[in-house]
């Protein structure tokens, strides 16, 4: 998957703009007059996209291993949830992440 790497975050850019960026470059801008809660929620959802992708990938991989032989699974599905999916959901909701 080829997307802009790095931790995506939301920041206020100008009076009516939100910016989703990583440490080195801008990913996108959300512009609205006036900025309301929905725009901020959308920005957090966009910023969480890489985390959500990684969480889905990790869960899919773990599930495939577990389905072949549950006893040989290196990690539990609960661990995958706690380490990846929970983090991605919190970031999308603006409650966690950077």
C-alpha positions, 0 to 999 in steps of 0.5 A, spaced: 500 500 500 503 506 497 500 512 502 504 518 505 508 515 511 508 517 518 504 519 524 498 523 521 495 529 525 490 534 525 492 541 526 489 548 525 492 552 519 488 558 519 481 561 521 477 557 517 482 551 515 484 544 518 490 541 516 492 533 516 499 532 516 505 528 518 512 531 520 514 533 513 508 534 509 501 536 508 496 531 507 490 535 506 486 541 508 479 541 510 476 548 509 469 551 511 465 557 513 465 557 519 468 551 522 464 546 526 464 540 529 463 535 523 469 538 520 474 537 526 471 530 526 472 529 519 479 531 520 480 526 525 477 520 521 482 522 515 488 522 520 486 516 523 486 512 516 493 509 516 492 507 523 486 504 521 489 500 515 494 498 519 489 495 524 485 491 519 491 488 516 494 486 523 487 483 525 486 480 518 493 477 518 492 474 525 486 471 524 488 467 518 494 464 522 489 463 528 484 460 523 489 455 521 491 453 528 489 456 534 494 453 538 500 456 534 497 463 534 503 468 536 498 473 539 491 473 541 486 477 537 484 481 544 492 483 543 491 485 536 485 489 538 488 493 544 494 494 540 492 496 533 484 497 533 483 500 539 488 505 538 485 507 531 478 508 533 481 512 539 484 517 534 479 517 529 474 519 535 479 525 536 481 521 543 488 519 542 494 519 538 498 524 535 
